[in-house]
Amino acid sequence: MPHTKELENFVTQVRRDILRQVHKVNSGHPGGSLGCAEFFTALYQEVMDYKSDFNMNGIDEDLFFLSNGHISPVFYSVLARSGFFPVEELNTFRLINSRLQGHPTTHEGLPGIRIASGSLGQGLSVAIGAAEAKKLNKDSHLVYTLHGDGELQEGQNWEAIMYAAGNKIDNLISTVDVNGQQIDGATDQVLPMGNIKAKFEAFGWDVLEVKEGNDISKVIEGLNEAKSRTGKGKPVCILMTTVMGHGVDFMMHTHKWHGVAPNDEQLENALAQNPETLGDY
Amino acid sequence: MKKYTNTGNKDTRSGFGAGLTELGKNNENVVALCADLTGSLKMDDFKKNHPERFFQIGIAEANMIGIAAGMTIGGKIPFTGTFANFSTGRVYDQIRQSVAYSGKNVKICASHAGVTLGEDGATHQILEDIGLMKMLPGMTVINTCDYNQTKAATLAIAEFEGPVYLRFGRPKVANFTPEDGKFEIGKAVNLTEGTDVTIIATGHLVWEALQAAEQLNEKGISAEVINIHTIKPLDEDAILASVKKTGCVVTAEEHNFLGGLGESVSRTLVENFPAPQEFVATKDTFGESGTPEQLMEKYGLNAEAIVTASEKVLKRK
């Protein structure tokens, strides 16, 4: 991959954006956002085929749905830096009268967002609907989703997982961010979910694993492999192992930064670990 | 007094089915989704004629609402079908986040509303759905009165951009509105002119209101009957114009008096023209098993109940 360095720089800047967004308003969800910086960068900078002019219907382009909407800081940063809206608008995250609501919404007309999410477990159903619409429209583009591993505790997911396999929704690539953490602690402590891979496979999905979800090359490799498995009668699932809080040493390997913003001193420390690459907003 | 003729009892859900069949022929963007109640919702014709546009979701209503929301992305106009209970309370958050807040063009079509679902009992009846749906910002709420009107409403909501809750029922009831009549969302229909009392009814209670008006007429009481098929947005002008003339009102609905049409009318009156009002509605209770007629009588949802309420409200003028 010739421009891995460029992508790594992009990821580092995204991490800075995440930290600065949540610090400014002393709220938001840095942990999961930091862990998914590589995934969003891979998707929007390398893998997805989308149009620069945002159109809600998204015909003849790839679509992405974020189901675990609380990691909005990473979504907003990558959308802005991919040209959907001005990067300066990241300054308005979670402020009154902003298009950058705490959880993503279509309600304020922010380009790049096609569904509200935040109340967990609904994104896969929506993505299946969009994938069905693509089939009806004879549109060969793909639908991507991202879900938290803890989010799989919501029962609606399993209705959707069953439907997608039963109806051969094979233009869909769903990624689960397996970071093993949720608000109250480790997923294994809160509600052990057993073997997620075996569960998806038992429902009839084609499952692949990306063990190094914080290595941009591996994430791109995984997404491209997933793409090659579409159109074969099965929905495709990527189980992507990430570290919550990745890129900031004191935020890693714990659920404690799931929904807590750094203070001034912590921000300085965190930003020093992620030097400016593309220019702060 | 203007009289209406029942051209033969028919179920409102069949009006929905007929409308959907017509949409299948005339609007290629219309898709239909059902959660294992295709026969009950009268969606068989659409399914047979347009299998590629019919989606059997299985017993998974939350997934159905989400898939419908997603289908609008791509320009489809999804009509979801299941019982009113499973169309609303069971999936309130899915409707709230993925449909209403997201502003998606989904038509939530709900049969077997109210107690007239009958023998299945309270687990399957719902008397709270109008309240649940009307509280959602941006949601249009429609409750049709007969076969013809339900068919017309089904066609009309396909042309309307935005989320809609369309409520109808199971039993065969009088069919009295014009065949192929135009359905205007948000526009009340004045059925009889009167001077003593305004009767504002929705759904199955509209025919009962007309029967009540005839009985009142025989007693020398002139009743003005208004069919409110659209509870939200509410035709406040029509309501106020009538109540300013009659000075009192009876509202009639197959729904809890908390959160239903009656409360919407009350708010309108209190803000603009306070007037005495009586509520023909269920009084904060669940339903039970029984025939539709037995239940309508037991829960005070028929012409007799409207007559009694009218006589009571007249005394409060």
Contacts between the chains, C-beta under 8 A, distances in Angstrom:
chain1	res1	chain2	res2	distance
A	56	B	73	6.4
A	57	B	73	6.1
A	57	B	74	5.7
A	57	B	75	5.1
A	58	B	73	5.9
A	58	B	74	7.0
A	59	B	74	6.4
A	59	B	75	7.1
A	63	B	73	7.0
A	65	B	70	7.8
A	105	B	101	6.5
A	105	B	102	7.3
A	106	B	101	7.9
A	106	B	102	5.0
A	106	B	103	5.9
A	107	B	101	5.8
A	107	B	102	7.3
A	107	B	103	6.7
A	114	B	73	5.4
A	115	B	69	6.6
A	115	B	70	7.4
A	115	B	73	7.6
A	115	B	98	6.2
A	115	B	102	5.1
A	115	B	104	7.9
A	116	B	97	5.2
A	116	B	98	6.9
A	116	B	101	4.7
A	116	B	102	4.6
A	117	B	97	7.3
A	118	B	97	7.1
A	119	B	93	5.5
A	119	B	96	7.6
A	119	B	97	4.7
A	122	B	62	7.7
A	122	B	66	5.3
A	122	B	93	7.9
A	122	B	94	6.0
A	122	B	97	6.1
A	122	B	98	5.2
A	123	B	66	7.9
A	124	B	66	7.5
A	125	B	62	7.0
A	125	B	63	4.7
A	125	B	64	7.9
A	125	B	65	7.3
A	125	B	66	2.4
A	125	B	67	5.3
A	125	B	69	7.6
A	125	B	70	6.8
A	125	B	94	7.6
A	125	B	98	7.4
A	126	B	66	4.9
A	126	B	67	7.4
A	126	B	69	5.2
A	126	B	70	3.9
A	126	B	73	7.8
A	126	B	98	5.7
A	127	B	70	6.0
A	128	B	63	7.7
A	128	B	66	7.4
A	128	B	67	5.2
A	128	B	70	6.2
A	129	B	66	6.5
A	129	B	67	3.8
A	129	B	68	6.2
A	129	B	69	6.1
A	129	B	70	2.2
A	129	B	71	4.1
A	129	B	72	7.7
A	129	B	73	7.3
A	129	B	78	7.5
A	130	B	70	4.1
A	130	B	71	7.1
A	130	B	73	4.7
A	130	B	74	6.0
A	131	B	70	7.5
A	132	B	55	6.8
A	132	B	67	6.7
A	132	B	70	7.3
A	132	B	71	5.9
A	133	B	70	6.9
A	133	B	71	4.7
A	133	B	72	7.9
A	133	B	73	6.4
A	133	B	74	2.8
A	133	B	75	7.2
A	133	B	76	5.1
A	134	B	74	6.1
A	136	B	31	7.3
A	136	B	52	7.1
A	136	B	53	7.1
A	136	B	74	7.2
A	136	B	76	6.8
A	137	B	74	5.7
A	137	B	75	7.4
A	139	B	74	7.4
A	155	B	62	7.7
A	156	B	62	4.3
A	156	B	63	6.1
A	156	B	66	7.0
A	156	B	94	7.2
A	159	B	58	7.8
A	159	B	60	3.7
A	159	B	62	6.1
A	159	B	63	3.8
A	160	B	60	8.0
A	160	B	63	5.1
A	160	B	66	6.9
A	160	B	67	7.9
A	162	B	58	7.5
A	162	B	60	7.4
A	163	B	57	6.6
A	163	B	58	6.9
A	163	B	60	6.7
A	163	B	63	5.7
A	163	B	67	7.4
A	166	B	58	7.8
